């Protein structure tokens, strides 16, 4: 735990220099793991922002394999609990390692979109988060990050960024009353993304802007029946 406290303190100092950070919903953070933190992904700074916004935790998280050999990010991500994953394919080794971490009580952070969004709004989810949550049976904490995509461009202009982290209430995937099959994962993914979208301003909703599941969440209805409709596409 000492490494996470140290990393959080260093990152917090850097954040104070570069950005003003507002965090809402800290009361929704579970007292202990295991649970998943599902977040939108727009910047390489997203993981450090989560480390600052949450209390000191023994994190595990996915990191793209391209960072493994980076002189700085590679050692740092490995030290802080990163699991390198091959993007664009089903990486069973990485998924198995993530499942073992959750079974051992870890807090696991990941972006259901599977990669950074370069267009500034939500893109269709992959099924990795739904697979892990359904197999491990753990709660999911939805998180919306605002303005992380503007951080580095603002740094170049010597402007501080107004970062926002919105933490939603934990939820669990609905029990289907039978073994979860691969065809069920897209509906679960839709549900996860609707919860993330509900933490974000409208301009970030992207392919989920017209999701009936999102509208149901916003009006206090059960979103699950709407998630079994066709998954949004880019």
C-alpha positions as CSV (number, residue, x, y, z in Angstrom):
1,X,0.0,0.0,0.0
2,X,2.9,2.3,0.6
3,X,3.7,2.5,-3.1
4,X,0.2,3.7,-3.9
5,X,0.3,6.4,-1.1
6,X,3.7,7.6,-2.5
7,X,2.5,7.6,-6.1
8,X,-0.8,9.4,-5.2
9,X,1.1,12.1,-3.3
10,X,3.5,12.7,-6.2
11,X,0.6,12.7,-8.7
12,X,-1.4,15.1,-6.5
13,X,1.5,17.5,-6.5
14,X,1.7,17.4,-10.3
15,X,-2.0,17.8,-10.6
16,X,-2.0,20.9,-8.4
17,X,0.5,22.5,-10.8
18,X,-1.4,21.6,-14.0
19,X,-5.1,21.4,-13.1
20,X,-7.9,22.1,-10.8
21,X,-9.6,18.9,-9.9
22,X,-13.2,18.5,-8.7
23,X,-14.4,15.1,-7.5
24,X,-18.1,14.4,-6.8
25,X,-19.5,11.1,-5.5
26,X,-16.7,10.0,-3.2
27,X,-19.4,8.7,-0.9
28,X,-20.2,6.0,-3.5
29,X,-16.8,4.4,-3.3
30,X,-17.1,1.0,-1.6
31,X,-15.1,0.5,1.7
32,X,-13.1,-2.4,0.2
33,X,-12.7,-4.5,-2.9
34,X,-13.3,-6.4,-5.0
35,X,-15.0,-4.2,-7.4
36,X,-14.6,-2.8,-10.9
37,X,-14.1,0.9,-11.7
38,X,-15.4,1.5,-15.3
39,X,-14.4,4.8,-16.8
40,X,-14.5,6.7,-20.1
41,X,-11.0,7.0,-21.6
42,X,-9.7,10.0,-23.4
43,X,-6.1,10.5,-22.2
44,X,-3.0,8.8,-20.9
45,X,-3.6,10.8,-17.8
46,X,-6.9,9.0,-16.9
47,X,-5.3,6.4,-14.7
48,X,-3.3,8.9,-12.7
49,X,-6.4,11.0,-12.3
50,X,-8.3,8.0,-10.9
51,X,-5.4,7.4,-8.4
52,X,-5.8,10.9,-7.2
53,X,-9.6,10.9,-7.0
54,X,-9.9,7.7,-5.1
55,X,-8.5,6.9,-1.7
56,X,-5.2,5.0,-1.5
57,X,-6.0,1.6,-2.9
58,X,-4.1,-1.5,-4.2
59,X,-5.1,-1.0,-7.8
60,X,-4.9,-3.3,-10.8
61,X,-5.7,-2.1,-14.3
62,X,-5.2,-2.8,-17.9
63,X,-2.5,-1.0,-19.9
64,X,-1.9,-1.2,-23.6
65,X,1.1,-3.4,-24.6
66,X,2.6,-0.5,-26.5
67,X,3.5,1.1,-23.1
68,X,5.3,-1.9,-21.8
69,X,8.7,-0.9,-23.2
70,X,8.3,2.8,-22.6
71,X,11.2,4.1,-20.5
72,X,8.9,5.8,-18.0
73,X,5.4,4.5,-18.3
74,X,6.5,0.8,-18.6
75,X,8.2,0.5,-15.2
76,X,5.7,2.9,-13.5
77,X,2.6,1.0,-14.7
78,X,4.1,-2.3,-13.8
79,X,5.0,-1.0,-10.3
80,X,1.4,0.3,-9.8
81,X,-0.3,-2.9,-10.8
82,X,-0.8,-2.6,-14.6
83,X,-1.6,-5.7,-16.6
84,X,-0.5,-5.4,-20.2
85,X,-3.1,-6.4,-22.7
86,X,-3.0,-6.8,-26.5
87,X,-5.5,-4.4,-28.0
88,X,-7.7,-5.5,-30.8
89,X,-7.8,-9.2,-29.8
90,X,-9.1,-11.4,-27.0
91,X,-6.1,-11.6,-24.6
92,X,-7.0,-14.6,-22.5
93,X,-3.8,-14.3,-20.4
94,X,-4.6,-10.7,-19.4
95,X,-8.3,-11.5,-18.7
96,X,-7.3,-14.5,-16.6
97,X,-4.8,-12.4,-14.6
98,X,-7.5,-9.7,-14.1
99,X,-10.0,-12.4,-12.8
100,X,-7.5,-13.7,-10.4
101,X,-6.9,-10.2,-9.1
102,X,-10.6,-9.6,-8.5
103,X,-11.0,-13.0,-6.8
104,X,-8.2,-11.9,-4.5
105,X,-10.1,-8.7,-3.5
106,X,-8.5,-6.2,-5.9
107,X,-10.0,-2.9,-7.1
108,X,-9.7,-3.1,-10.9
109,X,-9.9,-0.1,-13.2
110,X,-10.6,-0.4,-16.9
111,X,-12.2,1.5,-19.8
112,X,-15.0,-0.6,-21.5
113,X,-14.2,1.2,-24.8
114,X,-11.0,-0.8,-24.9
115,X,-8.9,2.2,-26.0
116,X,-8.7,6.0,-25.9
117,X,-11.4,7.9,-27.7
118,X,-9.7,10.4,-30.0
119,X,-13.0,12.1,-30.9
120,X,-13.9,13.5,-27.5
121,X,-16.9,11.4,-26.7
122,X,-18.0,7.8,-25.9
123,X,-17.3,5.1,-28.5
124,X,-18.9,1.6,-28.6
125,X,-17.8,-0.7,-25.7
126,X,-15.9,-3.9,-26.1
127,X,-17.1,-6.8,-23.9
128,X,-14.1,-7.1,-21.6
129,X,-15.6,-5.2,-18.7
130,X,-18.9,-7.1,-19.0
131,X,-17.0,-10.4,-19.1
132,X,-14.9,-9.7,-16.0
133,X,-17.9,-8.4,-14.0
134,X,-20.1,-11.3,-15.0
135,X,-17.4,-13.9,-14.3
136,X,-16.3,-12.4,-11.0
137,X,-19.7,-11.3,-9.8
138,X,-18.4,-8.0,-8.4
139,X,-20.0,-4.5,-8.2
140,X,-19.2,-1.9,-10.8
141,X,-18.5,1.7,-10.0
142,X,-19.1,4.0,-13.0
143,X,-16.9,7.0,-13.3
144,X,-17.0,9.9,-15.8
145,X,-13.9,11.9,-16.5
146,X,-14.4,15.4,-17.9
147,X,-11.7,17.5,-19.7
148,X,-8.8,15.0,-19.4
149,X,-8.5,15.1,-23.2
150,X,-7.7,18.9,-23.0
151,X,-5.0,18.5,-20.3
152,X,-1.8,18.2,-22.4
153,X,-2.9,20.8,-25.0
154,X,-3.6,23.2,-22.1
155,X,-0.2,22.5,-20.6
156,X,1.5,23.5,-23.8
157,X,-0.4,26.8,-23.7
158,X,0.5,27.2,-20.0
159,X,-3.2,27.0,-19.0
160,X,-4.5,25.0,-16.1
161,X,-7.3,22.5,-16.9
162,X,-10.5,22.1,-14.9
163,X,-10.7,18.4,-14.4
164,X,-13.8,16.7,-13.1
165,X,-14.3,13.2,-11.8
166,X,-17.9,12.1,-11.3
167,X,-18.3,8.8,-9.3
168,X,-21.6,7.1,-9.6
169,X,-23.4,4.6,-7.4
170,X,-22.1,1.0,-7.6
171,X,-24.4,-1.5,-9.4
172,X,-24.3,-5.1,-10.3
173,X,-25.1,-6.9,-13.5
174,X,-28.6,-8.4,-13.6
175,X,-28.9,-12.1,-12.8
176,X,-30.1,-13.9,-15.9
177,X,-31.1,-17.0,-14.0
178,X,-28.7,-19.1,-16.1
179,X,-25.1,-19.3,-17.1
180,X,-24.0,-16.1,-18.9
181,X,-23.2,-16.7,-22.5
182,X,-21.1,-14.7,-25.0
183,X,-24.2,-13.3,-26.7
184,X,-25.3,-11.8,-23.3
185,X,-22.2,-9.6,-23.0
186,X,-23.2,-6.9,-25.5
187,X,-26.3,-6.1,-23.4
188,X,-24.2,-6.0,-20.2
189,X,-21.7,-3.7,-22.0
190,X,-24.6,-1.4,-23.0
191,X,-25.7,-1.2,-19.4
192,X,-22.2,-0.4,-18.2
193,X,-21.7,2.3,-20.8
194,X,-25.2,3.8,-19.9
195,X,-24.1,4.2,-16.3
196,X,-20.8,5.8,-17.4
197,X,-22.7,8.2,-19.7
198,X,-25.0,9.1,-16.9
199,X,-21.9,10.6,-15.1
200,X,-20.9,12.7,-18.0
201,X,-22.2,16.0,-19.6
202,X,-24.3,15.5,-22.8
203,X,-21.4,16.4,-25.1
204,X,-19.6,13.3,-24.1
205,X,-22.4,10.8,-24.7
206,X,-21.3,10.0,-28.2
207,X,-22.8,6.8,-29.6
208,X,-24.9,6.4,-26.4
209,X,-26.6,9.9,-26.8
210,X,-29.8,8.3,-28.0
211,X,-29.7,5.2,-25.7
212,X,-33.0,4.5,-24.1
213,X,-31.1,2.9,-21.3
214,X,-29.3,6.2,-20.6
215,X,-32.7,8.0,-20.7
216,X,-34.1,5.5,-18.2
217,X,-31.2,6.1,-15.8
218,X,-31.7,9.8,-16.0
219,X,-35.4,9.5,-15.1
220,X,-34.9,6.9,-12.4
221,X,-36.2,4.0,-14.3
222,X,-34.7,0.5,-14.7
223,X,-32.3,0.7,-17.7
224,X,-31.8,-3.1,-18.1
225,X,-34.8,-3.8,-20.4
226,X,-33.5,-1.3,-22.9
227,X,-30.0,-2.7,-22.9
228,X,-31.2,-5.9,-24.6
229,X,-32.0,-3.9,-27.7
230,X,-29.4,-3.4,-30.4
231,X,-26.0,-2.1,-29.1
232,X,-25.0,1.4,-30.2
233,X,-22.4,1.7,-33.0
234,X,-20.1,4.4,-34.1
